[in-house]
Amino acid sequence: MNTADLFTAFCRALWGERFKAPAAEALKVSIARIDDWSKGRGRPPAAGVWHDLAAIASNRQAELSHLLPLVRRATERSTSPS
């Protein structure tokens, strides 16, 4: 996987198919810069960008790991016979 493909895949995992605007906002760069990185144009993202993406993913993972058991319990309650 090349740098552009990795960047695009990581951003899609965080923000979905329409990742460019939320990624630009989170990384404090222009949408054009996100577009360039996702297409392999210009300089690849600097180490700080990768660090920021990793931090965003870690925070998201922590939020989800806290919420997932609650969702599972809610699902069990909604599917159990009354």
Secondary structure, DSSP 8 states (H G I E B T S, - for coil): --HHHHHHHHHHHHH-TT-HHHHHHHHTS-HHHHHHHHHT-SS---HHHHHHHHHHHHHHHHHHHHHHHHHHHHHHHHHS--
